[in-house]
Amino acid sequence: MPISSVPVVRRLAIISQTHKADLQKRLLSEREKIRTTKHFTTVRNPFEITEQFITKYNLSYGSDEQEKYVEQAKQLLIRSQRRAGLKCMGEEEYVELPLAWTELLLLGVCLGKIQNDSLDSLLMSLDHAPVQAQHIPSLFYLAESVLYWVCSDTAQKPSIYTCEVKMLKLGYLVFLRLFLFHISGNLTQYQRSKSHLHSFLKALSQCQPSYEPYPNILFYVDFMLHTGEIICAIGQTENDAGLARPGSQEYTVNQVLWHCLLSWYCVQNNVSQLSQVTRHLVQLTDKLHSDNWVDCALGLMVLGEAAKSSKYCLQILMRLYFKSQPDVAQQSASPEGRSPSPQGNWPWQLKHIYTTVLADICLHSTNAEVQKTALTGDPSPRPGCCGTDGLLAVLISAGIDDWRLRYSAVQALACIWRGLSRAPLQEGLRNSAWVALQGQLTRETDPRVRDAPRVLEAEMNLPENVFLSEGGRAQAAPPAGVGSGVYGHMISWRLACALSHACLTPSALQLQPCPRPQSKPAPFTSTRHRQEASSQPATPKPTAPPGVTHQTYTSTSRESRQDSRQSKKQIDFNMRTSDDLMKVVEDQWQKELHMKMAEEEELEKEEEEKKREEEKERFKEMMRRRMEKVKKETRPYELPGVYQSEM
């Protein structure tokens, strides 16, 4: 409310009305003068990334003020990297992922090295950050920004650029996370964001033909288009039979992805029904040729994550690909001349994912035998199993017309060779990949396949020492292979954990743990698995009754999810009972281990005593021979009479 009069207090004397009015006018004029002369200025945070700073940075590029803005941009980048939690897997108290992702995307508009470093940091953060529902608004913002950037700027250029490849890879990771939230039913409240995203997807579909010579980049574009159509409800998969998550009416998970999740869960929890689950999975080979290749691609990624620690899952993964080959189908035809079952061949997107998964296993598996099998195949498969195809066999079996498969296989070999450059203990595996890569490039006639390693260089560039702590020591969180200049392996672990938490609901029928041999201690768990298990919510045990057919298995799992609430008390009792049983088993293992150590100590003491006795016998035999030859009872080199004189 404006001030119309200033109260005048008569403290010393009586003031007349005229003097009072003059005094009020004078006070009001002085107050108005102060208000007009005083200026209020807002002070901005110097570390706040704004569009004005980006504009000034780009305008100063190539001028005298460039060094000033580059130093400021480096400080902003370091601050955003710390806020993104690149050294702690995005799981510390000071981490603010939505804000960090927005800042890194804004710095990605800058020209020069800052652009590459910021996009690399953003890619790494989206690769290993936890999957949380509070990130959904920022993910929609990133998706719209990436699509606008690609459709308005990079797609119009005559040749492909490094930033363009990284932006499309960024879009792939963003849409993958959004698709996970769509499966779990967390995107129902974002209809406005979906409508905005729909308009950008129409523009992206027009840019799709420009990426035909690059299958890896085209895969990112196809994945964004297909998952965008599902998220925005542009098209629905009607013929894909699957299992719907309780409480979610938006999406239905198909059987391939479901059984891959069960296989991964069995490997992580050492469940004895792994062979039965994989047997059902092999029976679903025909489902891998359907139009909904997105779910199948996620299933292959989850199964590949399980194969990193289980050679049996790796054999199942390679068997699925082996059975999809047309020549194998022709050999399995009946002798009466009837044609085999019409299963066709995998879509090229699944073939690309298959080669990528094999390369990921070669790079980041902790088992040397699993790494070798993924590269060269399994020379001695299990009885009753078909042959298996490693990465080298896939490259050799690729036909002349299937240039996309050769392109993906060549890129996978180049990824293995570059990724193992800092692993001296895996020099043999790296040399095998190098020899196969050079041999293929020598006899390759397609220029698109020859350019595959060059295109990969834009994807594999990492900022230096991103996994080093503040004191310069290596961080223990990243898994094997970190520091080799390769990223993109943690997203499969996050994918498996998020999907298992969303789709594998508890039920009355529990998967039983596999009995372990009592003579062996508890298996070693890698640092990565321990940290991931602690960061992810506890995954309830799924339904998998042993010894039933595929149809009974599916119907039982549906009924068990409906009765999950009624059997909650029974589940808790079973879980407590199993935990108590495991404690008893662990105590027994410890006792047997102590007993074994005590037995080993006793054996060592007996061996030492036996050696002493043998030394004594040997000395006695030597003295006896000396007595016979020299006729003396003194020891060798002992002067006679010395000890007697001293005594």
N, C-alpha and C positions, 0 to 999 in steps of 0.2 A: 504494500500500500504506500503511495507517495507521501512524503512528509510535507505538511502544509504549514506547520508552525513549530517553533522550537521553544520549549518551556523555559522561562526565565525565573530563576529562584531569587527572591529578595532576601539576601543574607545579611547585608550590612546596612541598608537603608531603604527607605520607601522610594519606589521608582514611579514616575508618572506614566500615564498611558501613552503619551507621545514618545517618550524615551524607550518605553517597552516595545513599541512598534518599530522604531528605528533599529533597536538591537536585534529584533527578530529578522528584519530584512538583511542586516549585515551578516548574521550567522547563516542564513539560507544561501546568500550569495557566495560566501566562502565555502560552504559545503558543495555547492554546484561546481565551483571552480576546481575543487579537489577531485570531484568525480569525473570531470571532463579531462583533466590532465593526467590521471592515473590510468595506465594501460596494463591489462592483465594478459600475460603471455603463457601459453601452455608449453611445458617442457616434456618432450617425448623421450622414451627410453632409447638410448643410443644403440642397444642390442635388439631393437625391434625391427623385423624385416618387413618393409612396406613396399608397395608398388613404386613409390617415388624413388626409393633407393635403387630398385632394379632398373628403373629408367635412367637414372644418373650413371649407374655403373655401365650400362650398355652404350650410352652416349660418350662416356669417357674412354671407351675401348680404343686403343691406338693413339691416345693423346698423352699430354704430360701428366694429367691427373690420374692416369690409370693405376699407377703404383699405390696411390692413396686408397682408392676404392678396392683394390685387390686385397690389401692388408685387412681392411675392414670386413670384406666378404669372407676372408679366411677365419677371422675371429667368430663371425656369425655362424660359419659352417661347423667349427669345432663345438660351439655351444649347442647347435642343433643336433650334432652327432651324440653328444653326451645326453641330451634330453631324449634322444631316441633309444638309448641303452644298447649301443652296439657292443659294449664290452661285458654286458651282464644279461644278454639274451632278452632284453626288454622287460625285466622283472624286478626292478629295484624301486625304492620309494620315490626317488627323484625323477623317474621316467614319466614323461607325458607324451605318449605316442601320437594322439590326434594332432596336437600342436606341433610336434616335431615333424610329422609327415607333411603338414601344410607348409612349414618353413622350408623344408628341403625341396618341396616342389617349386616354391617361389624362387629359391636359389638355382633350381634347374633351368630357369629362363635366362640366367646370366650367360654371357659368352665366355669361351675359353675353358681353362682347366677346372674352374669352379663348377661349371655345368656338369662335367663328367664325374667329378668327385661327389657332388650332391646327389646325382642320379644313382651312383653306385651305393652310396650310403642308404638311400631310400629303398633300393632293391634289396639290400642286405637286411634292413629292418623289417620289410614286409615278408622276407623269407623266414626269419626265425622268431618273429614276435608272436606272443600268445594270441589265441583266437578268443576275443571277448566282445560281447554285444555292444559295449559302449563305444566301439570303434566304427559302428555302422555309418553314422553321419559323415565322418571324415572319409570313409571308403567311397561313399557316393560322390563326395566332392572330388576325390582323386580320379574316380572313373570318368566323370564328366570332363574334368580338365584334360585327362589323357586323350579322350576321344576328340575333344575340340582341337587340341594341339595337332594330333595326327591328321585329322580331316582338313584342317585349315592351313597347315603349314608344311609339314614334312611330306605328306603324300603327294603334294604338287611339285616336288623337286624331281629333276630328271634322274638322279641316282640316289641310292640309299646312303644314309649317314649313320654315324655311330650313335648319336643321340636318338635317332629314330628307332633303332633296334632296341635301345634301352627303354624307351618310352613304351614300345609294344610289349616288351617283357614285363614292364611295370603294370601295364593294363591287364596282362594275363594273371599276375599275382593278385591284383585287386579284385578282378572278377571271380577268381577262385575262392577268395575269402567271402565275397558276397554270396556265392553259390552255396558255401557251407552254411551260412546263416539262413539262406532260403530253405535248405533241407531241414534245418532245425526249427523252422517256423518263426524266425525272429524278424522277418521283413514285412509282416502284415500291416504295420503302422506307417509304412513309408511309401504310400501310394503316389504322393506328389513327386518324390524323388524318382520313382519308377517311370512316371510319365516323362520327366525331363530326360532320363536316360534313354527312353525309347526313341526320342527324336534324334539323339546323337548316333544311335545304332543304325538308323536308316542311312545316315551319311557315311558311316564306316563300311556298310555293305557295298557302296559304290567305289570305295578305294580298294576293295579286295583283289581285283584283277592285277593291280600293280605289284603285288607281292607273290605272284605265281612262281617266279624263278627261285624263290627262297622258301623251301618247305618249313623250316623252323620258325620263320617269321609268319608265314601263312598259317601255321598251326595256332600261333597266338591270336591272330585275327579271327580264325574260325572258332576258337574256344570262346572268345569274347562275344561273338555273334550268337552262338548256340546257347551259352549260359545266359546271355542277355535276353534272348527270346523266352527262356524258361522263367527267368526272374520277373520280367515284365508281362508275363502271361500272353505273349504274342502267339506262341504255339505250344500245345500240350502233347505229351507222349501218351497216346491212348492204347497202343498195342503192347506196351511194355509191362509185363506182369511183374509184380514185385510186392514188397512188404512196406506198408505205410507206417510211419511213426505215430504212436498214439498221441492225440491232441493236435496233430498237424494234418490239415486237409489240402495243403498246397502241392505237395510233391510226394512221389512214390519211389522208393529206392528199389532198383531191380535186384534180381537174385545174384547176379555176378558180384556186384559191389557188396552185397550182404555177406556172401560166403568168403569173400576176400577179407572183410572185416573180422569174421569169425576166425579165419586162419591166423591173422595178425594177433588177435587176442589169445589164441591158443599158444602161439610162440612166446608171447610176452609173459604168460602165466603158467607155462609148462603144463598144458592140459593134454591129457592122454587121448582125447578124441580128435586130434589133428588129422589123422589119416582118414577118418570118416568124413570130416568137413571137406577136405581136399578132394575126396572121391566124388562128393556131390558137386564140387566146383568143376571137375573135369567133365561131368555129365552135362554141364551148361555151356559147352563150347559153342553151340549154335547161337547162343544169345550174344556172343561177341561180334556177330555179323549184322546186328540190327542197326536201325537208323540212329538210335540213341547211343552214340559212341561216347558221350560225355561221362556217363556213369561207368561204362567199361574202362575208360581211361583212368578214372579215379580208382577203380578196383585194381588195375595193374600197378598203379603207384603204391597203393596200400600193400599189395602182395609183394612188391619189390622191397618195401620197407621191412616186411617180415623175412624176406630172403637174405637180408644183410646179416642176420644171425642164425639162419636155418638153411642148410643146404637142401633139405627136403623141399622146402617152399620154393627154392630156386629151381629145383628140378620140375616142380609142378608148373611154375611160370613158363619155363622153356618148353614144357610139354604142351601147354595150351597153344603156343605159337606153332609148334611142330605139327600138331593135329590140324591146324588151319590151312596148311599148304595144300594146293590142289593136287599135286602128285601123290601126296600121302593119301588123299581121299580116293584117288583112282586105284591105288594099290590095295586099299581096304574094301574094294567092291567084291561082290559075291562071285563065285566061280561060274554061276549060270549066265553071267554077262549082264546082269542088271546094273544100272548106274548107281553110284553111291548116293547118299543123302545129300540134298542140295544145300551145302553150307558155304560155298563160295570162298572168298578170301577176306581178310581183315580190311577195314578202311585204312587209308594211308595214315590217318591221324593216330590210329592205334599202333601201327608199325613204328611211327616216329616215337611214340611214348615207350614202346618196347625197347628200342635201341637206347633211348635216354635212361630208362630204368637200369638196363644192363651196365651202362657207363657209370651210373651212380653207385651201383653195387661194387664195381671194380675200384672205385675211388674211396668209398667210405665204409666198406665192410671191415670188421675187425678180424675176420677169418681169412687167412691166406688161401685156403682151399676153395672157399666160396668165391673169392676174387678170380682165381684162376679158372674156375668152372664157368663163371659169367663171361669171361673173355674167350676161352677156347672150347667151351662145351664140356659135357660129361662123357668121357670115353667108355665108362662102364656103368650104364644106368641100372636101376634096380630091376629084378626079375619081374616080367609082366608089364614093364613100362616101354613106351616108344622111345625112339632116339630123342636127344635134346640138342637144341641149337644154341651155341654161344654167339657172341658178337661177330667173331671171325666167320663162322658158318653162315650167318645171316648175310654178311657182305658177299661171300662167295656165291650163295644161292640166289642172290638178286638177279633178275633177268635184265635183258637189254632195255625193255620197255619200262621197267620199274626203276626209273632213275631217282625217284624220291626216296626209295628205300636205300639205295646206294648213297645218296646225299646224307641221309640221317646216320647211316653206319659210319661214313667217313668222318662226319662231325663228332660222333661218339668216340672214335679212335683218337682223333685230335684232342678231344677233351681229356681222355685218359692220359695221353702222352704229356700234355701240358700240366694236368693236375698232379701227376706223380713226379714232377720235376724236383721237388724238395723232399722226396721220400727215398733215401738211399737204400733202405731195406727192401724196396720193391722195384729195384732196377731191372730185374728180369721181366717183370710184367710190363714195365714201361718200354723196354726194348722190343718186346713182342708186338706191342701196339704200334711202335714206330716202324718196324719192318713191314707189317701188314698195311699200314697207311701209305708208305712210300711205294710199295708194290702196286696198290690200287691206283694211286695217282699216276704212276708210270703208264699203266695200260688203259687208263680212263680216257675216253674220247669226248665225253659230254663236258662242255665248258662250265655248265652250271654245277656239276659235281666237283670240278676242280676248284671252284671258288668257295666251297664249303668251309675249309679251314680259315680262310680270310674273313668270312662273315662271322665265324665263331669268335674271332679276336675281339670284336666289339662287345660281345656278351660276357667275356671272362675277365674283364679288367676290374681289378679291385683296388680300393685305397690301401696304402701300405700300413701295416701294423695296426689294423683295426681291432684285432683280438688281443692286443697287449694291454696290460693293466697300467695304472698310472706310474708304477715304479719300474716299468720296463719288463716285468716278468710275464710269461705266457699265461693266458687265462685257461683254467681247467675245464670250463663249460663246453666249448666246442668239441665235437666228436673228432674221430680220426680223419685226417685229411685237411683240416683247417690250416690255413696258411699256405696252401698250395695255389692260391689264386683262383679257386673255384667256389662258387656259391650256387644255391638252388637245391640243396639236399635236406635242409631242415624243414622245408615246407611239407614234404611228404610225411615226416613224423608228426607235425602239427595237424596235418590232414587226417591221419589215422586216429590220433587222440580225439579230435573234435567229432569225427563221424562215429566213433565207438561210443562216445558219451551221448550223442544225439540219437543213435539208432539201436544200440544194444541195451535194451531195458532189462531190469531184473525180472526173474520168474521163479516159480517153485522148483523147477528142474535145474540143477546146477551142473556145470562142467567140473568134473573131478580132476584134481591135480595128478600129474603123472608121478608114480612112485620112483624115488631116486635111489640109487645104490648107496648102501650105508657106509661103504668104505671110502667114499669120496666126499670131500667137504662141499659146502654150498657153492654154486657156480658164481664166477666173478661177473659183476654187473658193471658196465662201463660208466664213466662219469657222465656222459651225455644222457644215458637212460635214467640214471639216478636223479639228475636234475630235472629232466622232463617229467618223470613220474611225480616228483614233488611239486612241480609247477602246474600240472594238470589236475582237474578234479578226479576223484576216485571213480573209476569206470565200473558199473555194476556188471555182474556176471551174466552172460547171455544164455539163451535157451539152446541146448544142443543135446537132446536125448540120444544115447548111443544105440546102434543096432536097429535103426528104422530106415524106411525108404525115404526118397526125396519128398513125395507128396505128404507123407505122414509127418516128416520133419517140418515142412512149411506150415501145415495146419496146426501142429502142436505149438509152434512158436507164436502163431497168431493168438491162439486161445490162452497161452500163458501170459502174454502181455495184457490181455483183458483182465486176467485175475491177479495182476501184480499187486494191487493194493490189498486184496484179501490175504495174500500170502506173505505180507511184509514181516509179520512176527516170526513166521517159520523161516524166512530168509535170514533174519537177524540171528536166530538160534543156530541155523546151519553155519553161518559165517563165523559165529563165535566158537562153535564146536570145531570147525576146520582150523581156525587160528590156534586154539588150544592144542589140537593135534599136531600142528606144525611146530609149536613150541616144544612139545615133548620129543618130536623127531629131531629137532635141532639140538636139544639137550643130549639125546642119545648119541648124535653125531659127535658132539664135543667130548663126551666120555670115551667113545671109541677112539677118537683122535688122540686123547691123552694116553690111553692104553697103548696105542700103536707107537707113540713117541717113547713111552717107557720101555716097551719091548726093543725098540731100536737102540736105546741107551744101553740096555743090558747086553745086546749083541755086540755093541762097540766095546764094552768093558771085557767081554769074553775074548774078543779078537785081540785086544791089547795084551791081556794075560797070556794068551796063546803065543803071541810074538815074543814076550819076555821069556817064556819057557823055551822057545826055540833058540833064542839067543844064548841062554844058559847051556843048552845041550851042545850048541855049536862051539862054545868056548871050551867046554869040557873035552869035546872031541879034538880040538886044536891042541890042548895041553897034553892029551894022551899021545898024539902023534909026535909032539915035541920031545916028550920023555923017551919015546922009542928011538928017535933019531939022535938027539943031542945028549941024552942021558942026564938032563937037568930038569929040576922042578920049578925053576924060576920062569917068570913070564918073559915074553919077547922084549928086548931092549931094557931089561932090568939087570942092574949090576948086583952081583952077589955080595952079601955081607953089609950092604948099606943100611937096610932096615934093622939088622941085628945090632949094628953099632949105635944107631940112634936110640934103640930101646935100652 
